[in-house]
Amino acid sequence: MPVPPEQIEDIARDAADLYREAETSILATVTRYLADGLDAPDWAVRRLGALSALRRAVERTLALVGAAGADRIRQAVADAYRSGRAAATVEVPRRYWPRDLDLAAAAAARAEVPRAAVIENLAAALIGDIGQTHSNVLRHVEDVYRTVIQRATAISVAAGQTRRQAAQHAYQRFVDQGVTSFTDVRGRRWRLSSYVEMGVRTVTQRAAVQGQTDRLQDLGVDLVLVSNSPRECPLCRPWEGKVLTIAGGRRGRVQVPSAVSNGTVTVDIAGSLAEARAAGLQHPNCTHSVRAYLPGATRIPTGNLANPDGYEAKERQREIERQIRKWKEREQAALDPAARTSAQAKVRAWQKVMREHLAAHPELKRLPYREQIGAGNLPPGPRPAAPPPPAPTPSPSPPPLPQRTRTTQPPARVADLPGLLAVDLGQSANRSMVRDVMADVIGGDYAGLTVEIEDVELYDEYGVDGDLPGILVRGGIYPDDDLNARQVGTVMRGFYRDEAGDLVAVHAYLQLDPSTRGKGFATEFNGRLETWYRSQGISRIEVHANIDVGGYTWASHGYDFADEESAESVLDRLRFIIDMVEDEVTDLREEAEQADDDEAARLGARADALDAQLVEAAAILDRADTAPFGSDAYPSAYEISQCGRSAATGNEWIGKRAMLGSDWQGVKWL
């Protein structure tokens, strides 16, 4: 079997992720230093004075990532080489081994230790190459920092902008270019993380092919077949379905011994594997692999193998990913609220474009990690030819081959809540998987608004002594009919197991702009979630009812008091509202005595309605004073929220007034 490109990507991703995280950290550091005291009169002087502190912070980050990255690169190259050897062994069944092969020698070859010097040279060359870029990156970060300060001061004076606006304008260009970027010897500008990703993919791919071909030659197999990719690029298209020779020296139509009989087989050899790779086959991000070609046994695909539409669809996906990354970076590097709001809207807009593109091309798979800051593998502009892998350097005493550890693999999708709670969210791949699952569960369209899941994280607040952390899901709410609209709300939902082992959902936060309220979003959103909660075996939903209308809303939707303290706090508010209403009744009666007949009748009717509400409220308080908390007779949050509604003449009544602005812990049993 061939080494799948996805497996190479998984092996390389661990090292690339490290540099992406470092790049994000450096961007956040520079943004923080620029934003500090931005509105102060002496901002420029103070910020330039902080340059040495910024330099030290960036140097520390680069040093840490350099040390950890070297180990991960060596491990990735070793794992890739082993994967290639393993694939070669599996793909050549014993019955198809060449007939004149010494089986004892083959068995010994299978146990041979991989060539440590070869893979160490590959890794060492890349590690050295990346290390040389660190000083260039540090220098560029310093230049960006100084330039933004200088231009912000000049532009704000000349153009009449605020310093914050001017700084944002100057900084944005460098953010798009890449704060942690450098120019290579060919004049191309690279982001550090992109360069590392390209280099690691190139070298691990080469190591995997080297391991595969070394093993095939050990088994006496010299011919390989190039796979048929469903989304091939023009560079690789000429090699699809072609037979290549590992050793070289043969080309054209030749007769070779059959692997399954005593005769010969006619084979068209397109060239050597080295020639094909030099022409562009197996460039970074290439979706092609090679497998052993056994004359007489292996079938060559026929017909038109080209699929330009698939390639165009994949390229469009890459373009959308670049736009999502671009606007996420602008959001993180925003120095003023307007820029941040605009960037957030653009992120949401392009994420919606991505959903629509994937719906139109179901054969494509969404790769959330490629939408994160620092993903991508080539600099912007015309796509250059794939650079050759770093040249091996002499290694008279190569270090021992790294011991094999578990290769980073994409986590299997976990669809049920108990399984999700067992996932280690400390791993970025796991977080991406959980986020995707929650996007399917929570994300979507509700009553004219769209929920877009942004992140998941550990939810320690409800753990038992920190041993049972849960999951907190964060999302933004946007108008679903306007790709460029600003965010109109935020939602957070948590999940955990309590001490008894019961599953619990937490409605941690829901905020909507006033202009979007009252249109049915919360009812539809929470209704759909409750259906899923029941399917997962969740025992109850917990809320902290507060913030503006939350106290009334949750009570009116059937949530009850989680504890007696919460109930008493609301009852105290009810007593306060009762005192206020009694004063209002007294005032109305006094006004009626001085008014004409019609006005007196109107004022009297209002006083009578309030008196009727007071009677209902008094009954609520009597029950609270005589019945124990938790009993059927004790007033529920819902009953308090509806107290006086039947006698109200408008959209306000005693219970609603008591609940609005209240602060209590609530629960709803499922």
C-alpha positions, 0 to 999 in steps of 0.5 A: 500500500502507498503512504497516504499523503494524509498520514505524512501531513499528520506526522508533520503537523505536530512540529508545524503546530509548535511554530504556529503557536509561537507565531501567534504568541509573538503577534499577541506580544507585539500587539500588547506592547503597541496598545499599552497606553496608546492614548497617552501623550507620551505613548511614542517615547514610552513604547520605543523605550520598551523595545528592549523588553519586547526584544527579550520576550520575542527572543525567549519565544524563538529560543523555546520553539527552536529547542522544542522544534528540533526534537519534533522535527527529528521525531517527525522525520524518523516516523515518516521513514518508518511509515514508508518502510512499513507501507512497503512491507505491507504492499508486497505480499509474500506470494508476489515477491520475485521468484529468485529472491532469497527468502532468508535474506528478505526476512533479515532485511525486514528486521534491518534498523532504518538508516539513522544517518540518512534521516538524521541528515535530512532532519539536521539540514532542516533544523539548521535552515530554520534556525538561521531564519530566527535572527531575521525574524527577530529583526523584522519584528523590531522593524515592524514595531518601530515603523508602526510607532513612527508612522502612527505619530506622523499620520495622526498629525498629517491626516487628522486621525486619532493616534489609535486609528493611525497606529491601526492603519500602519500596523495592519499592513505588517499583520497581513504581510506577517509580523514574524516573516523574512525574505529568503535568498530567492526574494520570496517573503515567508512567514516563519510558521509557513516556512517551517510547515513547508520544510517539515512536509517536504522533508517528512515526505522525502523520508517516507518515500526514502523509507518506502523505496529502500524497503522495496529495493530490499525486497527486489522491487524496482518499479512503482506506480503513481496514484490517481489523485481526485484533485491533482494539480497541473504540475503532477497531472502528467505523472498520474497512473504512470510506472516509474523505476526507483533505480533509474536507467530504464525508460519506454516500453520494456519487457520485465519478468512477471511477478506471478508467472515464469514469463515476461510482461510488457511495461511502459516506464515513464522515467525514474522516480527521481526525475518525476520528483524533480519535475514537481511530483510530490511537492509540498501539499501534493496528494499523490503517493506511489505504490509497488508495481508488480508486473502481471499483478498490479493493474494500471488505471485507464481512461482520462484520469484528469480532474481539473474541476476537483483541483479548482474546488480544492484551490478555492477552499485554500483561498477561503482558508487564507481569507479566514486566517487573514481576518482572524489575524486582523482581529487579534492585532486590532488596536481599536474596537472598530477594527476588531468588530470589522475583522470579526464580521469578516471572519464570520462572512468567510466562514459562511462562504466556506460552509457554502463551498463545502456543501457544493463540493461534498468530496472536500473535507473541512480542515479547521487547523488550516483556518487558524492563524499561521496555517498555510504553506506557501508565501502569497503571490504566484505559486513557485515551483516546489523548492528542493529539499535541504541538501544532506550534510556530512554526519560522521557520528550521527546521533542515535535514531529517536525512539519511536513514539506514538505518531500524532494522528487526527483524533477519531470523531466522538459524537456523544457527550460522555465521550467528549467529556473524556477527550483531552482538550489540552491537545489542539487536534482534540479541541478542533475535533470537539469544536467541529462536533459542537458546531454540528450540535449547537451551530446553525440558523435559529429564527433569522440568526446564525450561531457560529461556534468559535472555540471550546475550552476546559470548564473547571468551575463545575469540576469535583476538586478539579478532577472532572473538568467539563467543556465550555463552548463559545459562539457568536451570533450573527444575522444569517442574511448579511455576510458582512454584518456585525456580531449581534450576540454571544452564547456560551454553553457548558457541560460536566458530570456532577459528583453523582456522575450525572451529566449536566448542561450549563447555560452559562451566557446568552446575550443579544442586542436589544434590536434582535430580541423578541423574535423567537431566537432563544426559544428556538435555540434552547428548544433544539438544544434540549432535544439533544440534551435528552438524547445524551442523557443529560439530567438537568440544565443549570443557569445563573439567572442575571444580567438585564432580563435574564432573571425573568426570562429563565423563570418564565421558561420553567427554570426553578431555584437551585437553592434556598438562598436564590429563592430568598433573594428573589422573595426579598425583591418581591417584598420590596416590589410589594411595598412600592406597589402599595405606595402606588395604590395609595397615590392613585386613590388620593389622585382619584379623590381630586379628579373628575369622574372619568379620570377618577374612574380610570385611576380607580381601575388602575388601583383595583388592578394593582390591589388584585396583584397584591393579593396574589403576591401576598399568597406567594409570600404566605406559601414561602413562609409556611412551606419548606424549600423544595416542597410542592407547596413552596412557590417556584420561580415560574409562579413568582414570575407570573404573579399578578399577570392575570390582573395586569392591564399592560405588559408589566406586573408584580412578579415580572418586576421582581424578576427583572434584574434579579440574580439567582441560581436556577435549574431545570430537570429533564 
